Amino acid sequence: MKKLIVALVAIGAIAGCKNESAAPPGAMAQKAQAGGGSVLINGAGSTFAAPLYSKWAFRYQKAHPEVKVNYQAIGSGGGIQQITNHTVDFGASDAWLKDAQKQKAPGLFNLPVVLGAVVVAYNLPGYAGPPLKLDGATLANMYLGQVKTWNDPAIAALNPGVSLPKTPVVIAHRADGSGTTSIFTDYLSKVSPSWKEKVGSNTAVSWPLGLGGKGNDGVAGIVKQNPGAVGYVELAYADQNHLPVATLKSHDGPFVTASVESTSAAAAQVAVPDDFAVSVTDAPGANAWPITGFTYVLLYPDFQDAQKGSALLRFFHWGLTEGKAQAKALDYAPLPQALEAKVLAKLGTVTVNGQPFDPSKP
């Protein structure tokens, strides 16, 4: 139960391509280029986004063999720390940068890359009914320890006509600094005044109870190994671990299933500010998945290494445009068209050795 999965192995497995993972451990700090005429780009952070970056790195290198993208899934907190310390070329986080973080890394900014769904996965032996229905208040009370068994009246009321076992609820949560946690606790704080008062929202919180796992893969492992467990993970991790996920009551009332379509719906009616710092949890819309968030790439406004900077900017321009097909295949939702244009425009302001650079040009 306590044995956690190594993050780099999990990236390749979740992306469905064992040989599609990026460089091996230890390469992240490598500053030298990967060989004559080639370039190595190092990134680190979000496990939420790890399947996407693994797939993008593999696909992009097939078309551009001179570019190697090495991504380390160490959690959003670790990604922010690494890019702040200039030990990677880009960071990745599912939580936008706060003012205090920006002060430690002058000029650093965040760009949304895709939308992703955080789902509630469970392991309930003996239950053979349809996907369980949950609402925000009940989910918060499970994580607060107030709903202790799966046949609790609160869960039973949401699932009439089904037989629920008396199995104790086992809570799984992240043990590391996590953008996935930020999205999940932001949602719970919106739908549960008690949760907002007692726990709140952040990349790391003081959990009232439960078992902690490192990364989305660690939480998925806890759920898979413990009967009665419930945990929050990015949708791709639930799919690849064959974990059932609950349907959730949307902001407007109907119960919603997590999908690319319902994830996209969460951003349809939300105005995104110029700094891209916006919450899309519990968004309006009958078909909007309630625990949705952006995953962000963290970049500095200038790259002094011309070869590396130009390669990195072209990689992300490709990802935001041509790479959208790979995003959908991994259950991520591409950015709405207007937002994509806004992000590409911001990407186009990044300079290379102080000079303007157009990443759309070869």
C-alpha positions in Angstrom: 0.0 0.0 0.0 2.8 2.4 0.9 4.9 1.5 -2.1 4.6 4.4 -4.5 5.2 4.2 -8.2 8.3 6.0 -9.6 7.0 9.1 -11.5 9.0 8.6 -14.7 7.8 5.1 -15.2 4.3 6.2 -14.7 4.5 8.9 -17.3 5.2 6.5 -20.1 2.7 4.0 -18.9 -0.1 6.5 -18.6 0.6 7.9 -22.0 0.1 4.4 -23.4 3.6 4.4 -24.9 6.2 2.6 -22.9 9.0 4.0 -25.1 7.6 7.5 -25.4 8.9 8.8 -22.1 11.5 11.5 -22.2 15.1 11.4 -20.9 16.2 9.2 -18.0 16.5 10.4 -14.4 19.4 12.7 -13.8 19.3 14.3 -17.2 17.2 17.2 -15.9 20.1 19.2 -14.6 22.2 18.5 -17.7 23.1 21.8 -19.3 25.0 20.5 -22.3 23.2 20.0 -25.5 22.4 16.5 -26.6 24.9 16.3 -29.4 26.1 18.0 -32.5 23.4 20.2 -33.9 20.8 19.0 -31.4 19.3 20.5 -28.3 18.0 19.2 -25.0 15.1 21.0 -23.3 14.5 20.3 -19.7 11.1 20.7 -17.9 9.7 19.7 -14.6 6.5 19.9 -12.5 2.9 18.8 -12.8 2.1 15.1 -12.7 -1.4 16.1 -13.9 0.2 17.2 -17.2 2.8 14.4 -17.4 1.0 12.2 -19.9 0.5 15.1 -22.2 4.2 16.2 -22.1 5.4 12.7 -22.6 3.2 12.2 -25.6 4.1 15.6 -27.0 7.8 15.0 -26.5 7.7 11.7 -28.4 5.6 13.0 -31.3 7.6 16.2 -31.7 10.9 14.4 -31.6 9.7 12.1 -34.4 9.2 15.1 -36.6 12.2 17.1 -35.2 14.8 14.5 -34.2 17.3 17.3 -33.3 15.1 18.3 -30.3 14.9 16.2 -27.2 12.4 17.2 -24.5 13.0 15.8 -21.1 10.2 16.2 -18.6 10.3 15.2 -14.9 6.9 14.7 -13.1 7.8 16.0 -9.7 4.5 17.8 -8.8 3.5 21.4 -9.4 5.3 22.7 -6.3 8.5 21.1 -7.4 8.1 22.5 -10.9 7.6 26.1 -9.6 10.7 25.6 -7.4 12.9 24.3 -10.2 12.0 27.1 -12.7 12.4 29.7 -9.9 16.0 28.3 -9.4 16.7 28.3 -13.1 17.5 24.6 -13.0 15.0 23.8 -15.8 14.0 25.5 -19.0 10.3 25.4 -18.3 8.1 24.6 -15.3 4.6 23.1 -15.3 1.9 23.7 -12.7 -1.8 23.3 -12.4 -2.0 26.3 -10.1 -1.2 29.8 -11.5 1.6 31.7 -9.9 0.8 33.7 -6.8 2.3 37.2 -6.2 4.8 35.9 -3.7 6.0 33.3 -6.2 6.4 36.0 -8.9 8.5 38.1 -6.5 10.9 35.3 -6.1 11.2 34.8 -9.9 10.9 38.3 -11.6 9.4 38.1 -15.0 8.2 34.5 -14.7 4.7 34.0 -16.1 2.2 31.2 -16.7 0.4 30.2 -19.9 -2.5 27.7 -19.9 -1.8 24.7 -22.2 -4.9 22.5 -21.9 -7.8 21.9 -19.6 -8.0 18.8 -17.6 -10.6 17.0 -15.4 -9.9 16.0 -11.8 -12.0 13.0 -11.1 -13.1 11.2 -8.0 -11.9 7.6 -8.4 -13.0 4.8 -6.0 -12.5 1.2 -5.2 -15.6 -0.5 -3.9 -15.6 -4.3 -4.1 -19.1 -5.8 -4.0 -20.7 -2.8 -5.7 -22.0 -3.7 -9.1 -24.3 -0.8 -9.9 -23.9 2.2 -12.2 -21.2 4.8 -11.6 -21.8 6.3 -8.2 -23.3 9.8 -7.9 -21.8 12.3 -5.6 -22.2 16.0 -5.0 -19.8 18.6 -3.6 -21.1 18.7 -0.1 -21.0 14.9 0.4 -17.5 14.7 -1.1 -16.3 17.4 1.2 -17.8 15.6 4.2 -16.1 12.3 3.1 -12.7 14.1 3.2 -13.6 15.8 6.5 -14.3 12.4 8.0 -18.0 13.0 8.6 -19.2 10.5 6.0 -17.4 7.3 7.1 -19.0 4.4 5.2 -20.1 3.9 1.7 -23.7 3.2 2.7 -24.0 6.5 4.6 -27.4 8.1 4.2 -25.9 11.1 2.3 -24.4 8.8 -0.4 -27.5 6.6 -0.4 -29.8 9.6 -1.0 -27.8 10.4 -4.1 -27.9 6.8 -5.4 -31.5 5.6 -4.9 -32.3 2.0 -5.8 -28.8 0.7 -5.5 -27.3 -1.5 -2.8 -24.3 0.1 -1.1 -21.9 -1.9 1.0 -21.0 -0.9 4.6 -17.3 -0.6 3.6 -15.4 2.1 5.5 -14.3 5.1 3.4 -10.5 5.2 3.0 -9.4 8.7 2.0 -6.5 9.1 -0.5 -4.8 12.5 -1.1 -1.6 14.0 -2.3 1.4 14.1 0.0 3.4 16.6 -2.2 2.8 20.1 -3.4 0.2 19.7 -6.1 -1.7 21.7 -8.7 -4.2 18.8 -8.7 -4.7 19.4 -5.0 -5.2 23.1 -5.7 -7.9 22.4 -8.2 -9.6 19.8 -6.0 -9.5 21.9 -2.8 -10.6 25.0 -4.7 -13.7 23.1 -5.7 -14.4 21.8 -2.2 -14.0 25.4 -0.8 -16.7 26.6 -3.3 -19.3 24.0 -2.5 -18.6 23.5 1.2 -18.4 26.4 3.7 -17.2 23.9 6.3 -14.3 22.8 4.1 -13.4 26.4 3.3 -13.3 27.3 7.0 -11.5 24.2 8.3 -9.1 23.3 5.4 -9.2 25.8 2.6 -7.5 25.6 -0.8 -3.9 25.5 -1.8 -1.3 23.3 -3.5 -0.7 21.7 -0.1 -3.2 21.7 2.8 -3.5 20.2 6.3 -5.6 17.1 5.5 -8.0 16.1 8.3 -7.3 12.4 7.6 -6.3 9.9 5.0 -3.3 8.3 3.2 -0.9 10.5 1.2 0.6 9.5 -2.1 3.2 11.3 -4.3 1.9 12.4 -7.6 -1.3 11.5 -9.4 0.1 8.0 -9.9 0.7 7.7 -6.1 -3.0 8.5 -5.3 -4.2 6.2 -8.0 -2.0 3.4 -6.5 -3.5 4.0 -3.0 -7.1 3.8 -4.4 -6.3 0.7 -6.5 -4.7 -1.2 -3.5 -7.2 -0.3 -0.8 -10.9 -1.5 -0.7 -13.2 1.3 0.1 -10.7 4.0 -1.0 -11.6 7.2 -2.7 -9.1 9.7 -4.3 -8.8 12.6 -6.7 -6.7 12.1 -9.8 -6.5 13.5 -13.4 -8.8 11.6 -15.7 -6.1 9.9 -17.7 -4.7 8.3 -14.5 -8.1 6.8 -13.6 -8.5 5.5 -17.1 -5.1 3.9 -17.3 -5.5 2.3 -13.9 -9.1 1.0 -14.8 -10.6 2.8 -11.8 -14.3 3.6 -11.8 -15.0 7.3 -11.3 -18.1 9.0 -9.8 -20.4 11.3 -11.7 -20.7 14.6 -10.0 -23.6 17.1 -9.6 -22.8 20.1 -11.7 -23.2 23.8 -10.7 -26.5 23.9 -12.5 -27.9 20.7 -11.1 -27.6 17.7 -13.5 -25.1 15.0 -12.8 -22.2 15.1 -15.2 -19.7 12.5 -16.5 -16.1 13.5 -16.9 -15.1 13.8 -20.6 -13.3 16.1 -23.0 -16.7 17.7 -23.8 -17.7 18.3 -20.2 -14.2 19.6 -19.5 -14.4 22.1 -22.4 -17.8 23.2 -21.2 -16.3 24.3 -17.9 -14.4 27.1 -19.6 -17.1 28.1 -22.0 -18.7 30.8 -19.8 -15.6 31.9 -17.9 -13.8 35.2 -18.7 -10.0 34.6 -18.6 -7.9 37.6 -17.5 -4.7 38.8 -19.3 -2.5 37.0 -16.7 -4.6 33.7 -17.2 -5.1 33.3 -13.4 -8.6 32.0 -13.2 -10.5 29.2 -11.5 -12.9 27.1 -13.6 -14.1 24.8 -10.8 -17.8 24.7 -10.2 -18.3 26.6 -13.4 -21.8 27.4 -14.7 -23.3 25.2 -17.3 -25.5 22.1 -17.0 -22.8 20.0 -18.7 -19.7 21.5 -17.2 -17.4 19.1 -15.3 -17.2 20.8 -11.8 -13.6 19.9 -11.0 -11.8 21.3 -14.0 -8.6 23.3 -14.2 -6.0 24.6 -16.6 -2.5 23.2 -16.6 0.1 25.9 -17.1 3.6 26.1 -18.6 5.9 28.5 -16.6 8.3 30.6 -18.7 10.7 33.5 -18.4 10.2 36.4 -20.9 13.7 35.9 -22.5 16.0 33.0 -23.4 19.7 33.9 -23.6 20.5 30.5 -25.2 19.3 31.1 -28.7 19.2 27.5 -29.8 17.4 26.2 -26.8 15.0 29.2 -26.6 13.9 28.9 -30.2 13.5 25.2 -29.9 11.4 25.4 -26.8 9.1 28.1 -28.2 8.5 26.2 -31.4 7.7 23.1 -29.3 5.0 24.8 -27.3 3.6 26.5 -30.4 3.4 23.1 -32.0 1.8 21.7 -28.9 -0.9 24.4 -28.7 -1.8 23.9 -32.4 -0.9 20.6 -34.0 -0.5 18.8 -30.7 -4.2 19.3 -29.9 -5.0 15.9 -31.3 -2.7 14.2 -28.8 -4.3 16.2 -26.0 -7.8 14.9 -26.9 -6.6 11.3 -27.1 -5.4 11.6 -23.5 -8.7 13.1 -22.2 -7.4 16.7 -22.0 -9.5 19.4 -23.6 -7.8 21.9 -25.9 -8.1 25.5 -25.1 -11.2 27.4 -26.5 -10.3 29.0 -29.8 -10.3 32.6 -28.5 -8.2 31.7 -25.5 -5.7 29.7 -27.7 -5.2 32.9 -29.8 -4.6 34.9 -26.7 -2.0 32.3 -25.4 -0.2 32.1 -28.7 0.0 35.9 -28.8 1.6 35.9 -25.3 4.0 33.2 -26.4 5.0 35.4 -29.3 6.2 38.1 -26.9 9.0 35.9 -25.5 12.3 37.0 -26.8 15.4 35.0 -27.7 18.7 36.6 -26.6 16.7 39.9 -26.4 15.4 39.7 -29.9 11.8 39.1 -31.1 11.1 35.5 -32.2 8.2 34.0 -34.2 7.7 30.4 -33.0 5.3 29.7 -35.9 8.1 30.0 -38.4 10.5 27.1 -39.1 
